[in-house]
Amino acid sequence: MRIKTWALVAPLMIFAVTMSTSLVIAAAPQAGNQQVQIVADAMCCKGCAQKVAGQLYAAPGVTAVDANIENKTVVVTVSQQKGATLEQLWQAVAAGEGGPTSLTTADATFSVTQAEALAANSLPPQGTTYVVIDNLHCKGCAQKIAAQLYAIRGVSNVSADMKQNTMVIKSNGQNLSPWALTGAVLGAKERPLAIVSASGRMDIAWSAPKTTSAHQANSQSNNHPSNNGGVQR
């Protein structure tokens, strides 16, 4: 069954039925939008899709939602200027009981595995989070990342394991958002590959390989020492 729903200015929605398994709830497309695909494993029927779409439309800047029930995917069109963050879109699908497991943009795919699906010995203790960096090549870069991480509420200590390309983050007994941690690393102009905490793991597959910066090339040519240890605020 294909259910098409056009969002109107008034709260009334019009439904039409054709032969498919996709639920489309869409407004007119606008320039400057981006599309985000979210896999919603728990979305199994038209009612589920409508609930997920309703939550997504409550997020800022969402102009279209195309939910494919058969493939359990939702493609969201959202404004790039004033639209919802990736975390807000993820949380919207979760609030709609869609059971999100991965999110794909033009740049990367973010895949989340809950703690119960992982071996207990593969996860850090409560209050500790590991962020694996794409080539953490020098302590200067670790310090730039740490400066961004310390700006996140709840972060109490950041250290770097250079040999493992990993930032080790301590928090004040609270779970840290992997989306916030991702944004912090990107803010330091570096890329995270995985974020692991007691609540689960997020793996990030980037669509393009990382380019080598002039700073990185210079650090590698000078055999910059890779010391481990705490990183100052």
C-alpha positions as a printed Julia matrix, in Angstrom:
233×3 Matrix{Float64}:
  0.0    0.0    0.0
  1.25   3.49  -0.84
 -0.2    6.24   1.25
  0.53   9.77   0.13
 -0.18  12.6    2.51
  0.28  16.23   1.56
  0.88  18.58   4.49
 -1.43  21.58   4.35
 -1.42  24.94   6.18
 -4.52  23.77   8.02
 -4.19  20.63  10.19
 -6.25  18.64   7.67
 -4.4   15.94   5.69
 -5.55  14.26   2.46
 -4.81  10.57   1.86
 -4.57   8.75  -1.49
 -3.89   5.06  -1.99
 -1.74   3.49  -4.74
  0.16   0.22  -5.07
  3.42   0.5   -3.07
  4.79   0.19   0.45
  5.98   3.76   0.9
  4.34   6.41   3.03
  5.06   9.9    1.73
  4.2   12.89   3.88
  5.64  15.9    2.08
  5.45  19.64   1.62
  6.76  21.58  -1.35
 10.56  21.21  -1.77
 12.69  24.3   -1.23
 16.18  25.36  -2.25
 18.97  24.95   0.29
 17.65  21.7    1.73
 19.51  18.48   2.44
 18.25  14.92   2.57
 18.95  12.55   5.45
 18.09   8.85   5.39
 17.36   7.07   8.68
 16.91   3.33   9.08
 13.98   2.74  11.45
 13.99  -0.96  12.31
 10.8   -0.81  14.4
  8.72   0.88  11.68
  6.56  -1.98  10.41
  3.2   -0.52   9.37
  1.38   2.56   8.08
  0.51   3.62  11.62
  4.17   3.38  12.69
  5.24   5.44   9.68
  2.66   8.13  10.43
  3.83   8.32  14.05
  7.48   8.68  12.97
  6.57  11.27  10.34
  4.55  13.27  12.86
  7.56  13.48  15.2
  9.86  14.46  12.34
  7.53  17.23  11.19
  7.7   18.68  14.69
 11.48  19.11  14.24
 12.7   22.5   12.94
 13.0   22.99   9.2
 11.66  19.6    8.07
  9.87  20.06   4.75
  9.33  16.45   3.6
  9.25  12.93   5.02
  9.26   9.82   2.8
  8.87   6.66   4.86
  9.37   3.34   3.07
  7.71   0.69   5.24
  9.08  -2.3    3.3
 12.7   -1.13   3.58
 12.17   0.46   7.03
 13.79   3.71   5.93
 12.81   7.34   6.3
 14.17  10.02   3.98
 13.88  13.46   5.56
 14.27  16.73   3.68
 15.39  19.49   6.04
 16.59  23.07   5.71
 20.37  23.41   5.9
 20.17  26.93   7.34
 17.65  26.69  10.18
 16.8   23.02  10.16
 17.04  20.33  12.81
 20.38  18.84  13.77
 21.13  15.2   13.04
 20.62  14.46  16.73
 17.17  16.09  16.65
 16.18  14.02  13.62
 17.46  10.86  15.31
 15.56  11.65  18.51
 12.4   12.38  16.53
 12.47   8.91  14.98
 13.13   7.42  18.43
 10.24   9.42  19.92
  8.0    8.05  17.16
  9.04   4.55  18.27
 10.76   3.9   14.96
 13.84   2.32  16.55
 16.55   4.17  14.57
 19.75   2.21  13.93
 21.6    4.27  11.3
 21.56   7.72   9.73
 23.09   8.65   6.38
 23.95  12.08   4.98
 25.92  13.02   1.87
 29.07  12.99   4.01
 28.8    9.97   6.29
 26.79   7.08   7.7
 26.31   6.93  11.48
 25.46   3.44  12.79
 24.43   2.89  16.41
 24.6   -0.41  18.32
 22.99  -0.57  21.75
 24.97  -1.91  24.7
 22.85  -5.08  25.04
 23.93  -6.17  21.56
 27.65  -5.84  22.4
 30.01  -7.87  24.55
 30.23  -6.32  28.0
 34.03  -6.39  27.96
 34.08  -4.28  24.78
 32.54  -1.29  26.55
 34.2    1.18  28.94
 32.91   1.66  32.5
 30.07   4.08  33.25
 31.27   7.68  33.03
 34.0    6.95  30.46
 33.71   7.42  26.71
 36.22   6.54  23.99
 36.31   8.59  20.8
 38.39   7.02  18.02
 39.89   9.68  15.75
 40.79   9.32  12.08
 44.61   9.53  12.42
 45.33  11.31  15.69
 48.83  12.16  14.54
 50.11  14.66  17.13
 49.48  15.99  20.61
 48.73  19.45  19.24
 45.7   18.06  17.41
 44.69  16.15  20.55
 44.74  19.42  22.47
 42.55  21.11  19.84
 40.04  18.28  20.1
 40.17  18.38  23.9
 39.41  22.11  23.92
 36.21  21.4   21.98
 35.31  18.42  24.17
 35.74  20.4   27.4
 33.03  22.78  26.15
 30.46  19.96  26.4
 28.49  20.05  29.62
 29.43  17.19  31.93
 32.94  16.56  30.61
 35.37  16.55  33.55
 38.58  15.17  32.06
 40.03  14.46  28.62
 43.15  12.44  27.87
 44.68  11.11  24.66
 45.87   7.61  23.8
 47.93   8.5   20.76
 48.88   4.91  19.9
 45.2    3.94  19.71
 44.11   7.19  17.98
 41.65   7.62  20.83
 40.44  10.42  23.08
 39.38   9.19  26.53
 36.66  11.31  28.11
 35.48  11.27  31.73
 32.09  12.7   32.6
 30.37  13.66  35.82
 28.31  10.49  36.04
 26.15  11.3   33.01
 25.85   9.92  29.51
 27.38  12.13  26.84
 25.62  12.52  23.5
 27.63  10.85  20.71
 26.25  13.53  18.37
 27.65  16.28  20.59
 31.01  14.49  20.74
 31.01  14.14  16.97
 30.32  17.86  16.58
 33.15  18.71  18.97
 35.68  16.65  17.01
 34.51  18.16  13.73
 34.8   21.59  15.35
 38.51  20.84  15.82
 38.68  20.01  12.08
 39.25  16.31  12.76
 37.01  13.29  12.1
 35.7   10.69  14.57
 35.44   7.07  13.46
 33.76   5.54  16.52
 32.31   6.64  19.84
 32.05   3.98  22.54
 30.45   4.31  25.97
 28.67   2.13  28.52
 25.39   2.75  26.64
 26.63   1.5   23.27
 28.67   2.31  20.2
 28.36   4.69  17.25
 30.44   3.88  14.16
 30.97   6.55  11.51
 31.81   5.67   7.89
 32.82   8.75   5.9
 31.94   8.88   2.22
 35.32  10.34   1.23
 38.84   9.62   2.55
 40.42  12.14   4.88
 42.71  14.63   3.19
 46.16  15.27   4.66
 46.55  18.83   5.93
 49.8   20.8    5.69
 50.06  20.62   9.49
 49.64  16.85   9.49
 52.19  16.37   6.72
 54.67  18.58   8.57
 54.11  16.71  11.85
 54.66  13.35  10.2
 57.79  14.49   8.37
 59.24  15.77  11.64
 58.39  12.54  13.48
 56.35  14.47  16.05
 56.34  12.58  19.37
 53.05  10.89  20.23
 52.87  11.11  24.0
 49.89   9.79  25.89
 48.36  11.45  28.93
 46.02  14.16  30.11
 45.24  17.13  27.92
 45.06  20.53  29.56
 41.99  22.72  29.32
